[in-house]
């Protein structure tokens, strides 16, 4: 997969893209992620990317022209068509995303869908937003990482890139890792986990995790996941496919939590 991030602050991504799991995945060639500065694509003499909004209002808006030219340049660089949304066309091998508070919520399910794409282009807005014409013509999907407003889309792009990249086969090093996590297909929050030492400040690791009985360990982990979900995110239980016994366990956990 290739992820191109269009931003006016590419330096913000240096540490994120070059360290930890994302850094290793890039080194191993499992994923290509690059941040590109929009400013050089501005036709303005001073390479500015913002201007005052028509109709008045506080703040500045990012102009359509630098974004459009940068978007076209990225598509050309990757050898994919940069199709206009204003004209009928077939499915393109690229998904163009704008990080926006008004976008659809980022969920694990959406991340899983995006991880199957060949190429993502993430547009980071700034100031008071982006000229709507750039969005109408060159953006396929708007995504929000939460019900709050940030100073720009860069942090949202980092979250989205990390969330999607870790679902690509080989990136985490274990194919089982994403399957047991919170918000996975199981529809439950993750169960508690423990490592050495066996006893820490008077607290012991649950005995079931020490006996080597994998069936009992799996059962315990599911029970703990149900309890955690019932107490913290009961709204998720409806889609978790619980048995009648598990529903009673969830109800007891919710009552006692």
N, C-alpha and C positions, 0 to 999 in steps of 0.2 A: 504493500500500500504506500501511496504517496500522500502526504499532508502538506499543503502550502498554506502559510499563514501570512495574510496581507495586513500590515500594520504601519503606523508612523513611529513606532518605538520598537524596532526589531531587537535592540539590545536587551530588552526585558526578558527575552527568551533564551539567552545564552546559557545560563546555569541550568534551566529546566531541561533543555534539549540535550545537554552534554553530560548529565550526571545520572546516576542510579539506573533504573530499568530502561528508561527511554534512551539514555546515552549508550548503553550496551546493545540495545536493539538496533540502533543506528549503525554502530560499529560492525555489527554482524550482518548488516545488509537486510535485516528483516523488515525494516521500514525506513522510508525517506521522509524526514520532516525538516522543512526549511522556513525561516521567517524572512519575508521580503519587505523592504522599505517602500512605501507608497510614494514618498516625497519625490524621488527622481522622475516619476512619471507625470508630475504636474507640468502643465503647459504655461504656468505662471512664471514670470521673470524671476521671482524670488522663491519659487518652488513651494509656495504655500498650498496647503490642502484644505483650507477652511475659508468660509466667508459668512457674511451676515445673512440670516434667513429672510426671505421675502415675507412681508406681512408683519415684521417685527418680532419681538420676543427676546428672551434672555439668551446669552451665549452665542456660539458660532456653530455652523453646520459643516460637515465634511462635504466637499464638492464632488459631483458625479464624475467629472472628467478624469481626474487622477486615478480614481478607483477603477473606472472602466478600462483605461489603458493598461493599468497594472494587471487587471484580471485577464485581459486579452494576451498580455505578454506571458503570464504564467501558463495559460493554455497552450500557447505556441511553443513555449519551452518544453512542455511535457508531451507535445504532439497530439493534443486533443482539441476538438472544435470548441470554440467559445460561442455557444448558441444564445440567441436572444430569446427571452421569455415572451416577447411581444409578437413572435412569429411561430406558427406551428412547426414542430420538429419532433424527431424521434428521441429515444432515450440516449443521453450522452454519457460517456464513460467518466464523468466527473460530477460530483455533488458540491454545489456552491452554497455555503452557509454563512449567514450573518448572525453574530452573537448579539442578542437584543433582549431587553427585559420583556418585550411584548411577544417573544417567540414561544414556541411550544416547549414545555418543560423537558429538560434532559433527564431521561430515565435509563436504567440499565437495559431495558428492552430496546430503546432507541439506539443506545450505544452499540448493542449487538447487531442491529440492522446496518448501522453505519460502518461497522468493522468489516462488512462484506463488500464495501465499495472499493473500487480500484484507486480512486483519487478524490480527495477532499480538498476544497479551497475554503479556508476560514477567513472571513473578513472581520477585522476588529474596528468597530466604530470608536469615535472619541468626541469630545466636546458635547454638544447637545444632540448628536446623532448624525445621520447620513441623508443626503439628498434622496428623496424617495425614488427618483427616476433611476438611480443606480441600482436600487433594490428591485424595482419592477423589472428591469431589463436583464440583470445579471445574477440575481440571487434565487436559488431554488427552495431554500428553507431557512427560516429564522428559528434560533434555539435560545432559550433562556436557561441559565444554570440555577435560578432561584428567584423568589419574589422579593427582590431588592435591586437597587441601582448602584452600579460601580462607575468609576470615572472613565472607564474605557472597556473595550471588549477583550483586551489582552489576557486578563486573568481568566475570563470565561473560555478563551481559546486554549489556554494551558490546561484547564480542567477537562475540556472536551477531548483534546488531543491525548491526554493521559488515559482518560476513561476508555477511549476507543482503541488506542494502541495496545493496551494490555490484554485485549481480547483477541489479538492476532496470534495465530498458532506459532509457538516457539518463543514469543516475547517474554512470557513469565517463566519459561523453562519447564513448566509442568502443565500438561493439558487439563489436569484435574483442578488446578488452582481456582479458575474463575467459577467453577461449577458449584462450589460450596459456599461462596461468598454471599453477603447480604445482597438482597434484590436480585439474586440469580433466578433461574427458571423454577426453583423450588418455591419461590414466593415468600421466603422467610428471612428474617435477619440471621446473621451468622451466630453460631453457638460459641460459648466461651472456650478459650484455648490456653494451654499451659506449657511451660518449658522448665528446665532445671533452674534452681534446685527443687527437690521434691517437697521440701518444707521451707516456707519463707515467712519470717516474722510471725510464726505460730499458725500459719495457714497452709494446709496440705493440698496437694493435687488430688482431685477426686479418684477414689480407688479404682473405679471402672476403667480409667484410662491406663492403668498400670498392669492389668491382668492379661493383656494380649488377645482378648476375645473380641475380634473385629465386629462380629454381629452385635454384641452388647454395646460396644463403643459407638457404632452407627446409630443404634436405637437411642442411647443416651444423648448423643449429639442432636438428633432430631427433636427429642423432648425439650432439650435446653433451647433450641432454636425457636420452638413453638412458644415456650415460656417468655423468652426475650421479646418476641414479636407481639405477644398478647399484652405485655406490660408497656412496651414502648411505641409500637406501631400497630395497634389492633385493626386499623383500616386495611392492612395488607392480608389479613387472615381469610377474607372472603375468596381470594384467588389462590389460596395455598393448597386446596384439595385435601382438607383434613378428614380423617375418619371420625366416626362418632366419639370414639374414645379420646382422640386428640382434641376434638372440640370441647369435651368436658375438661381436659387438662388446660386448655387455653382459657376457658371461663374461670376455672379456679385460680389460674395465674393472674388474670385480670382483676379478680376480686381481691386477691391478697396483695397485689402490687401497688 
